[in-house]
Amino acid sequence: MAELSQNTSPNLGGLPVALGDIHAAADTIRGAVVETPCSYSRTLSNICSCDIWLKFENLQFTSSFKERGALNRLTALTPEERARGVIAMSAGNHAQGVAYHAKRLGIPATIVMPVGTPMVKVENTKHHGAEVVVTGATLEEAAAYARSHGEARGMIFVHPYDDPLVIAGQGTVGLEMLKAVPELDTLVVPIGGGGLISGISIAAKSIKPTVRILGVEAWLYPSMYNAIHDGNLPARGDTLAEGIAVKSPGKITTEIVRRLVDDIALVNEAELERAVATLISIEKTVVEGAGAAGLAALMSDTSRFAGQKVGLVLSGGNIDTRLIASVLTRELAREGRLTQLSLDIPDRPGQLAAVASLLAEAGANIIEVSHQRTFSDLPAKATLLQLVIETRDSAHLDEVMAKLGASGLSARCT
């Protein structure tokens, strides 16, 4: 990540959204959208050597900030447009925001979601009363289908990010953060299409010109980074942060980001997983990969933020429970707390008990046991013993491995 610049005189003139539009959006959505907490995290602040406040947008009714922009856009529809209905494309959070508030307002809604969207997001969108169409390998393909399908039926297309009303709605997050914590000097915001960071940047830079704005994208989808830096990094693959897996950022949002955002950081999948696991273990809050991107950037390069007052936007919390389980167990493995061992032992009575006794003496807990006699290249009188063990940390694991080795056992981590 490059050094943050400090633009003390941001150019806010001529943008399609102004601070007044964001204040108007705040009035529009008040009472229908949660003014979520912006709370200080003592533990994360200690870990990262800076003061950290978390904006819990995962606590919205649909578990995402997307409600803000969706409601602001829907409220602006004329009675005739409401009767025609709306259509949107989304990887999940915008879908739920549109579906929920369209149902509240009595507006028929159709949502197009790309193949591979987490089932929790698909089911929740259906639960909110929208017609759901799952098609397209990417968000861009889903968008093309949504536009053609909507035009054929006279429906109003509600863009997830490249719309001034949507951007103004998302900007209310920035208003609330600086209202709650005026001393914030850096805001760290996930970037997908750019609607959230655009709105927050306009609000924050208008209120406090010295505030720094850092955007965060997944390494697998560096679309805004490419647009701003004239780069050509590839955008592809499956990311934990599917909510910001956008190949082409918006035209409106790109211009706003180019003028107001100080820098963009890229985070890898291991960093995203670590951030999700950290928020669960420390803050006891469930955040999806995209929502944890800000913390991932912070934890991957803490020296950049030392001594600063940092606001992180936890943008969403829609993640499958199975995926949470996988992320947590993978993080335990990275920390040396969960390890798979392979041992070559004689195939005779008492050998498993001897290994179990050694592990117990070393303070390790056996989670899983498997014997493999057939599919191995060991002699017929030997067996491959595979264990999953739990240890306190990597130093404890080293102690366990040393004890096994001292007893004459050939053990290896696999």
Solvent accessible surface area in square Angstrom, and as a share of the most:
residue,aa,sasa,rsa
1,M,73,0.33
2,A,66,0.51
3,E,124,0.56
4,L,24,0.12
5,S,60,0.38
6,Q,91,0.40
7,N,56,0.29
8,T,73,0.42
9,S,93,0.60
10,P,21,0.13
11,N,91,0.47
12,L,57,0.29
13,G,48,0.46
14,G,84,0.80
15,L,21,0.10
16,P,68,0.43
17,V,3,0.02
18,A,54,0.42
19,L,49,0.24
20,G,49,0.47
21,D,69,0.36
22,I,0,0.00
23,H,88,0.39
24,A,55,0.43
25,A,1,0.01
26,A,18,0.14
27,D,91,0.47
28,T,55,0.32
29,I,8,0.04
30,R,162,0.59
31,G,80,0.77
32,A,31,0.24
33,V,15,0.09
34,V,72,0.41
35,E,106,0.48
36,T,6,0.03
37,P,64,0.40
38,C,21,0.13
39,S,47,0.30
40,Y,102,0.39
41,S,4,0.03
42,R,184,0.67
43,T,66,0.38
44,L,0,0.00
45,S,6,0.04
46,N,110,0.57
47,I,80,0.41
48,C,0,0.00
49,S,73,0.47
50,C,8,0.05
51,D,46,0.24
52,I,0,0.00
53,W,34,0.12
54,L,1,0.00
55,K,2,0.01
56,F,22,0.09
57,E,0,0.00
58,N,12,0.06
59,L,95,0.47
60,Q,6,0.02
61,F,131,0.54
62,T,4,0.02
63,S,28,0.18
64,S,0,0.00
65,F,18,0.07
66,K,31,0.13
67,E,1,0.01
68,R,1,0.00
69,G,0,0.00
70,A,0,0.00
71,L,5,0.03
72,N,11,0.06
73,R,40,0.15
74,L,0,0.00
75,T,54,0.32
76,A,54,0.42
77,L,9,0.04
78,T,66,0.38
79,P,114,0.72
80,E,103,0.46
81,E,43,0.19
82,R,68,0.25
83,A,81,0.63
84,R,106,0.39
85,G,0,0.00
86,V,0,0.00
87,I,1,0.00
88,A,0,0.00
89,M,5,0.02
90,S,3,0.02
91,A,19,0.15
92,G,0,0.00
93,N,15,0.08
94,H,3,0.01
95,A,0,0.00
96,Q,2,0.01
97,G,0,0.00
98,V,0,0.00
99,A,1,0.01
100,Y,46,0.18
101,H,0,0.00
102,A,1,0.00
103,K,129,0.55
104,R,114,0.42
105,L,52,0.26
106,G,63,0.60
107,I,7,0.04
108,P,78,0.49
109,A,14,0.11
110,T,7,0.04
111,I,0,0.00
112,V,0,0.00
113,M,0,0.00
114,P,12,0.07
115,V,97,0.55
116,G,71,0.68
117,T,13,0.07
118,P,20,0.13
119,M,115,0.51
120,V,44,0.25
121,K,0,0.00
122,V,8,0.05
123,E,86,0.38
124,N,47,0.24
125,T,0,0.00
126,K,101,0.43
127,H,146,0.65
128,H,18,0.08
129,G,56,0.54
130,A,11,0.08
131,E,105,0.47
132,V,26,0.15
133,V,33,0.19
134,V,71,0.41
135,T,40,0.24
136,G,17,0.16
137,A,77,0.60
138,T,35,0.20
139,L,20,0.10
140,E,56,0.25
141,E,88,0.39
142,A,0,0.00
143,A,14,0.11
144,A,64,0.50
145,Y,83,0.31
146,A,0,0.00
147,R,110,0.40
148,S,66,0.42
149,H,29,0.13
150,G,2,0.02
151,E,137,0.62
152,A,81,0.63
153,R,142,0.52
154,G,29,0.28
155,M,30,0.13
156,I,20,0.10
157,F,38,0.16
158,V,0,0.00
159,H,25,0.11
160,P,5,0.03
161,Y,15,0.06
162,D,32,0.16
163,D,20,0.11
164,P,53,0.33
165,L,69,0.34
166,V,0,0.00
167,I,0,0.00
168,A,2,0.01
169,G,0,0.00
170,Q,0,0.00
171,G,0,0.00
172,T,2,0.01
173,V,0,0.00
174,G,0,0.00
175,L,19,0.09
176,E,26,0.12
177,M,0,0.00
178,L,9,0.04
179,K,150,0.64
180,A,62,0.48
181,V,6,0.04
182,P,84,0.53
183,E,82,0.37
184,L,0,0.00
185,D,43,0.22
186,T,0,0.00
187,L,0,0.00
188,V,0,0.00
189,V,0,0.00
190,P,6,0.04
191,I,1,0.00
192,G,10,0.10
193,G,6,0.06
194,G,3,0.03
195,G,4,0.04
196,L,9,0.04
197,I,0,0.00
198,S,0,0.00
199,G,0,0.00
200,I,0,0.00
201,S,0,0.00
202,I,2,0.01
203,A,0,0.00
204,A,0,0.00
205,K,1,0.00
206,S,36,0.23
207,I,81,0.41
208,K,50,0.21
209,P,58,0.36
210,T,58,0.34
211,V,1,0.00
212,R,51,0.19
213,I,0,0.00
214,L,0,0.00
215,G,0,0.00
216,V,0,0.00
217,E,0,0.00
218,A,0,0.00
219,W,121,0.43
220,L,35,0.18
221,Y,22,0.08
222,P,0,0.00
223,S,7,0.04
224,M,0,0.00
225,Y,61,0.23
226,N,25,0.13
227,A,30,0.23
228,I,39,0.20
229,H,92,0.41
230,D,131,0.68
231,G,32,0.31
232,N,141,0.72
233,L,64,0.32
234,P,77,0.48
235,A,25,0.20
236,R,121,0.44
237,G,44,0.43
238,D,143,0.74
239,T,16,0.09
240,L,17,0.08
241,A,0,0.00
242,E,35,0.16
243,G,28,0.27
244,I,12,0.06
245,A,21,0.16
246,V,4,0.02
247,K,87,0.37
248,S,61,0.39
249,P,28,0.17
250,G,5,0.05
251,K,179,0.76
252,I,47,0.24
253,T,0,0.00
254,T,17,0.10
255,E,74,0.33
256,I,0,0.00
257,V,2,0.01
258,R,119,0.43
259,R,60,0.22
260,L,2,0.01
261,V,19,0.11
262,D,23,0.12
263,D,14,0.07
264,I,6,0.03
265,A,4,0.03
266,L,26,0.13
267,V,1,0.00
268,N,63,0.32
269,E,46,0.21
270,A,43,0.34
271,E,45,0.20
272,L,0,0.00
273,E,13,0.06
274,R,102,0.37
275,A,0,0.00
276,V,0,0.00
277,A,8,0.06
278,T,15,0.09
279,L,0,0.00
280,I,32,0.16
281,S,66,0.42
282,I,51,0.26
283,E,46,0.21
284,K,156,0.66
285,T,13,0.07
286,V,67,0.39
287,V,0,0.00
288,E,3,0.01
289,G,0,0.00
290,A,5,0.04
291,G,0,0.00
292,A,0,0.00
293,A,0,0.00
294,G,1,0.01
295,L,0,0.00
296,A,1,0.01
297,A,2,0.02
298,L,0,0.00
299,M,21,0.09
300,S,54,0.35
301,D,37,0.19
302,T,46,0.27
303,S,87,0.56
304,R,75,0.27
305,F,0,0.00
306,A,60,0.47
307,G,67,0.65
308,Q,29,0.13
309,K,71,0.30
310,V,0,0.00
311,G,0,0.00
312,L,0,0.00
313,V,0,0.00
314,L,1,0.01
315,S,7,0.04
316,G,0,0.00
317,G,15,0.15
318,N,8,0.04
319,I,14,0.07
320,D,31,0.16
321,T,115,0.67
322,R,178,0.65
323,L,47,0.24
324,I,25,0.13
325,A,55,0.43
326,S,41,0.27
327,V,3,0.02
328,L,57,0.28
329,T,64,0.37
330,R,117,0.43
331,E,16,0.07
332,L,52,0.26
333,A,55,0.42
334,R,108,0.39
335,E,71,0.32
336,G,6,0.06
337,R,100,0.36
338,L,36,0.18
339,T,16,0.09
340,Q,75,0.33
341,L,0,0.00
342,S,3,0.02
343,L,0,0.00
344,D,50,0.26
345,I,4,0.02
346,P,48,0.30
347,D,57,0.30
348,R,148,0.54
349,P,133,0.84
350,G,48,0.46
351,Q,42,0.19
352,L,65,0.32
353,A,68,0.52
354,A,50,0.38
355,V,2,0.01
356,A,34,0.26
357,S,55,0.36
358,L,37,0.18
359,L,0,0.00
360,A,70,0.54
361,E,120,0.54
362,A,20,0.16
363,G,48,0.46
364,A,11,0.09
365,N,78,0.40
366,I,53,0.27
367,I,83,0.42
368,E,105,0.47
369,V,73,0.42
370,S,52,0.34
371,H,68,0.30
372,Q,51,0.23
373,R,138,0.50
374,T,103,0.60
375,F,169,0.70
376,S,42,0.27
377,D,141,0.73
378,L,46,0.23
379,P,95,0.60
380,A,104,0.80
381,K,177,0.75
382,A,21,0.16
383,T,2,0.01
384,L,25,0.13
385,L,0,0.00
386,Q,58,0.26
387,L,1,0.00
388,V,25,0.14
389,I,0,0.00
390,E,74,0.33
391,T,7,0.04
392,R,155,0.56
393,D,66,0.34
394,S,62,0.40
395,A,62,0.48
396,H,4,0.02
397,L,20,0.10
398,D,95,0.49
399,E,102,0.46
400,V,0,0.00
401,M,44,0.20
402,A,67,0.52
403,K,71,0.30
404,L,1,0.01
405,G,45,0.44
406,A,95,0.74
407,S,55,0.36
408,G,68,0.66
409,L,31,0.16
410,S,68,0.44
411,A,26,0.20
412,R,103,0.37
413,C,69,0.42
414,T,91,0.53
